[in-house]
Amino acid sequence: MPGVSARSLSLEERRQLAVNLTRVLALYRSILDAYIIEFFTDNLWGTLPCSWQKALDGLEPPELASQLLGMPGEGEVVRYRSVWPLTLLALKSTAYALTFTRTPSFQTPSEFLENPSQSSRLTAPFRKHVRPKKQHEIRRLGELVKKLSNLTGCTQVVDVGSGQGHLSRFMSLGLGLLVKSIEGDQRLVERAQRLDQELLQALEKKRNPQVVPRGPHHCPHHVVQWVDPTTLCEELLLPLEKPQHGGGTRLLLTGLHACGDLSVALLRHFCCCPEVAALASVGCCYMKLSEPGGYPLSQWVAGLPGCELPYRLREGACHALEDYAERLQKAGPGLRTHCYRAALETVIRHARPELRRPGVQGIPRVHELKIEEYVQQGLQRVGLDPQLPLNLAALQAHQAQENRVMAFFSLALLLAPLVETLILLDRLLYLQEQGFYAELLPIFSPELSPRNLVLVATKMPLGQALSALETEDS
């Protein structure tokens, strides 16, 4: 998806981008506020302009991917069935123009061409117990942290929210960094320690310089500690070793998909603690940000009319646009799930009007079910009688609007990256208001990892050296 690079924008241009984003989001708030499961109960299709309905009605899933989301299939020539209204074309162009680009600058062959479950750029010991998505993420972020550590003279890396320690293990045992891992869940820390020992044993057996990276190796130091976003964490700041040559400790904080307020905590530690020299943070789960406290952070964004981002908008910003576009291109039967769930909502509301948007989990193989079978199973899962009399004609009429449901959901997905852009732009402006240097870099393949923008912050200008952070290691 096209977009704007944060690195190409001056401070004033970043501020103007925030102004433009708040205006656009206010204009299309009704689409972003909507829940797709209320497509029929709230007549969401009827909320769209008639000219939009005419343009989008009847489009097949691959046409939605190519024409609306701008993601055509390989070799596909995009052809429109009709002339689209200027307002819809303007929405599409604006969404592209105001979104931070999520396309990495590096161009390399896919690391999963030979084997879809094994990255060719990670050695075998570091792939064990790690899914392909995570393999890609720990390699890319670990290599960036290593370069940033070298550029800023950091003596220790602190991995906050480290989970099972996959990133920490790669940075310490693979890249030779001194790493402290902080995780609040005791069970995850215990598993991380077991995996550390397993990896150390594997490395001992494979004492081959072509398999195991050369250089010093430090096992990550794991700490069970919850990080409160409202206060400074002393454990996070404690050095593991006394710096050599009498210098002070210089910390680099990192977090791979630090959830909700945890990413905000990293920003605040960076700003408030002189021993923290650099930051490399990839955020996620924006819907878990505190209100207030987690957003907005910058004075500039907080002062803009319409800057508020309620839960629904922040939740929508976490969806995977590229993944849905790929599903549209394949036009598989699994796409009907949203339509089925929206039809179920009409039955639930009829039976119990006060029950709104209940969670419906665990219905297997939805694509193989008739709509009435899905509704019966759904009723049972929300505590209603599965044998309630159903209006089969009404359910089939809902199913006939399956493509309309997909079109509306695609519109919301088209706008969702604008919300993520505003959240991340607010963080950039916050850091700049504190007198620091901050950039956003697309670090992961968005097809593998949708939340792929890393916020890099330093207390000294890096200039052209920033370009080195984006490049792939050979």
N, C-alpha and C positions, 0 to 999 in steps of 0.2 A: 504494500500500500504506500503510495507517495506521501510526502509530508515535508515538514520543515526541520532542519537540523538546529538543535539548540546552540551548537557551537558557532553557527553563522550569525547569531543575533547579539546585538549590543544590549546593554542594560535597558536603554529606552525602548528598544524593539521588543524585548522580553515583557516589559510593562505593557506595551501596546497590545501584544499578543494576549495577555491576561484580560485586558479590556474587551478585546474582540471575542474571546472565548465566553466570557460571562454574558455578553449580549446574545451570542448565537444560542447558548444553552437555555437562556430565558425564552427565546423565540420558539424553540422546539421542546420545551419542558414537558408538554403533554405526552409526547412520544416516549421520552426517557422515563417518565413517571409511571408509565403503564406496566402492568403485569400481563405477560402474554397468556397466562392461564385465565385471565378475565376477558379474553378476546370476544367471546359471545355474550357474557353477562353484562359487559360494559360497552358493547357495540364499538369496539376499537376501530374497526374498518370504517365505520361511519364518522369517526373523528377526523379522518384524512380529507383534504380537499377533493372535490369531485374529480378534478383534472388528474390528481395523483392516482385516484382509484382507477380511472380509465387507463392510465399508462401502465399500472402495475398488475391490473386484473388479468389473469390468464397466463402470466409469465411462468414458464417452467423453472424448476430449481436451478439448472445450469444457467439460464438467462438471468436469474436474480444474481448469481455469483458474478457473472461477467459484466452485466449492464449496471446493476445498482452498486454492488460492492467493489467493482473494478478489478476483479480477479478472474480473468478468462482462463480457460483451459489451455494447455500447451498447444501452440499453433492455431488457436481459435481466432477467427476474425469476428469482432463484435459488431453485430447488426441489430438495430432497433426495429421492432415491429411497427412503431408509430412515432410521431414527433412528440417528445416529452415536453411537458410544460416547463417554462423557464424557472419557475420556483423550485421544482424538483431537481432540475439540473444545477441550480444555484446551491441547493442543499448539498448535493453530491460534491460539487467543486469546493465548497466551503469546508466540508468535513475533511477533504484531502489536504487543503491548503493550511489549515490551522492545527493539524495533528503533528506531534513530533514523529519524525520518521522512525520506523522500527526495523528498517532494512540495514543490516550491518554493512560496513564499508568494505570488508574483506570479501574476496571471491575465491573460494577454494572448493575442490570436489567434496562431495558429501562424505563424511566420515563413516557413514553407515551403508555405503554402496555394496561393500563386500558381504556384510552381515548386518541385518537390520537391528540386531540386539547387541552388537559389540562395536564400540567406536574404534576405528583403526588408528586413532591418534592418542589412545590411552593404552598403556601396557596391561596385560592380562590381570596381574594382581590387583590393580586399581579398578578393574571392571567388575570384579566379583561382588555379588549382592547389590549391585547398582544398576538401576534401570537405564535404558538408553537416554531418556531425557535428562536424567541426573548426571549421566556420564558426560554429556555435552556441556552441562552447566558447570560442573565442578572443574572441568578442564579449562573452559573459557574464563571463568571468574578467577580461578586459581592463578592462571598465567597473567591476568591483568593485575592481580594483587601483588604478584612477584615483581612485575615491572614497576608498579607504583611504589612499592616498598623500596626498591633500589633508587628511584628518582627522588624520594623524599627522605632517604636515610633512616628509615624506620628500623628499629631493633626487634620488634615483636608484633605479631598479628593477633588480634582478638576476634574470634569468630563467634558472633552473638546469635543465639537461637540455632545452635549447631546441630540439633537433632541427633541422628545416628553417627554424625561425625565424618560423613563422606568427604565434604570439602576440606575439613581440617586435616584429615589423613593425607589427602592429595597434596595439600600445601606443605605439610611437615615432612612426610616420608617420601613424597615425590619431588618436591621443589626445594627442600632444605630450609624452609622457613621455621622460625620459632613461633609456635602457635599455642594460644590458650583458647579452649573451647568452653563457652558458657551456655548451658542448657538448663531449663527449669524442671524438666521431667527426669526424675531419678532413673526410671526404667530405660529411657533412651540413652542416658549417660552410661549405664551399665552395659547396654548392648554395644555402644560405641567403643567402650574399653575392650570388650571381647573381640570386636572386629579389628581393633588395633593389633592385638596380639596375634590374631590369625594372619593379618597382613605382614607383620614382622616375620613370622615363621615362613610365609611364602617368599618373602624377599631373601631370607637367608638361604633358601633352597635354590634360588635363581640368581646367584651371584654372577651375573653376566652383564657387563657394562652396556650391552645393546638392549637389554631388557629393563634393567633397573637404572634410573638416572644417577649420575655421579654426584658427588658432593656430600656434605654432612647431612645426617638424617636425625631429626628429633621427633620422638613420639609426641603427639599432641597432649597437652595437659588439660584434663577435663575437670570442670567445676560445675556442681549442681547449684544453680543460682537463678532465681527469677529476677529479671531486670524491670524495675518499676519505671515507667516512662515519665513519672512526675518528679523523681529524685535521682541523684547521681548514685551510681553503683560503685562502691569502693573496690570490690573484688575485680571489677572490670579493669581498673586502673593499676592494679598491683603488678609489678614486673616479675617475670619468671626467673630472670638472671640479672645480675649487675652488669650494666653495659661495660664493654671493654674500653680501654683508653680513657676512663674517667668521665665519659660523656653521660648526659642524662638519658633516661628512657624515652624512646620515641615510639608511640603506638600507632598502628594502623587498624582501624575498626572495619569489619566487614560483616555482612549478613546476606545470605542467599535466600531471597524471598522472605525477608523479615516481616512477620505478619502484623498488620495493623499498626498499633502504637509502638511496636518494637522498632520499626524503622525510624519513627520520630525520636525515640530514645537515643538511637545512634547519632542523629543529628545534634541533639542537645549535648551529648557527651563531647562530641567533636567541638562544638562551639565553646563550651564552658571549661574544658580541661586542657591546660597548656601542654600536657604530655601527649595528647592525641594530635598527631601531625597530619594524618590523612584518613580518608573515608572512602570506602567502595561499597555501596549499599544497593541491593535490588529489592524493592518493596513489593508487596502483594496484599491481598485481602483488605482493600480500601474500605469496605463496608464496616470493618472492625475498628476504624479510627474513632477516637472519642470526640464527642461534641459537647463543649468546645475542648480544645487542647491538641487534637490531632490534625485538624484543618479548620480554618486557614492558619498558617504559621507566620506568613509575612505580613507586615503592616500594609503593603501595597494591595495585596489581594483582599485582605480583611476590609479595606476601605472602599471596595468596588460594590456598587449596587448589583444585586443578583448573584453574589459570590457563593451563596449557600449551596451546599451539595447534600441533600438528604440521603438517607440510607439507600433508597432504591436506585438513585443515580450512581452512587459509589459501588453498589453491588453489580450493576450493569457494566461498570468499567472493568470488571474482572473477567468478563467473558472472552472467549478465544475467537476472534474474528476470522483468522486464517483457517482454523479448524472447521468452522461452520461453512465457510466458503468452499472448502474441499468436499465437505459432505453434500453441499448443494450440487457441485459438479458431478458427483457420483450418483446423485438422485436416488439414494437407497431408501427402502421402506422405513428405516429408523427415523426419518424426518417427520413422520406423522405423529410422533410422541406429543409435541406441543398442541397439536389439534385435538388429539384424544383427551389430553389433560384439560384443555379448555372446555371440551364438551362435558367431561365429568363435573367440572365446576358448576355448570348449569343445573345438573341433577342434584348436586349437593345443596345448592342454594334453594332449590325448590323444596327439598326435604327438610332442610334446617337453615332458614335464612340467616341466622346469626353466625353460622359456621363459614368463615371466609378464608380461602386460600390455605386449607390444612395441608400439611405435608403428606405426600403419597409416595412412599418408598418401596422398592423391592418388587415391582411387578416385572417378572422376567419375560424376555422375548416379546416385547410389545409389538414389534413389527409383524409377528405371526398371528396376532389376535384380531378378531373382529371388534368393531368399536363398542358394541354392547357387552362383549366379554371383558374388555378393558374396564368399562364402567362398573360392571359387577364386582370385579376384583378390587377396583379403587374404592367403592363404597365400603367393602369389608375392611379395608385398611384404615379408613377414617372412622370406624365404629358405627357405620350405618348398615341397615339390612340389605344384603346383596340381592335379595329377591324383590326389592321395590319394583313396582310396575314401571316400565320404561316406555317412552315415546320413541319407538324405533325410527319412525319417519323423521322426527326432529333430529335424532342423532345422525342419521344418514345425510340430512341436509347440512349439518355441521361438518361432516366429513368431506362433503363436496367443496367446502371452502378451505381445504387444506393448503392450497397454494396461497390464498390470501393471508393465512396465519403466518406462513413462511415469509411472505413479503413484508408484513408488519414487523416481524422479528428482525428481518434484515435491515429495515430502516433504523431500528433501535441499535443494532450492532454497528451500523455505519456511524452513528453519533457517539457511541460509547467511548471511542478513543479520545474524543474531545474532553471528556471528564477526566480520564487518566492524565492527559496532557496538562490540564489545569492544576491537578493535585501535585504533579511533579514540578511544574513551573513555579508553583507557590513555594516549594522547597528550595528551588534554585534561588529565587528572589530573597527568601529568608536568609540563606547563607550569605548572599551578597550584601544584604542589609547589615549583617554582622561583620562585614569587612573581609570575608573570605572568598576563595576562588572555587567556583563550582561549575561542572558541566554534566551533561547527560549523554551517554554513549550507548547505541544499540549493540549489545554484546553477544546475545544468543540469536540463533535462527528462530524467527517468530513462529515458524511451523512446528518447531520442537518445543519452544518455551515462550508462550504468549507474553508473559511479563518479562520483557527482555531488555529494559532500559536500566543501566547501572548509573547511579549518581556518584560521581567522583568529586571529592572536595579536598582541597589542600589549603595550607596557610601561607603558601608562597606561590607565585605564578609559575606555571610549568611551560607556558608558551607552546612552541612547536613540539615539545616532548610529548604532549598529549596524543599526538598522532600515533606514537609508538604503542599506546595502550590499546588501540583498535586493531592493530595488525595481527595476523595469525603468525604464530611461531612455526618455523619450518620443521 
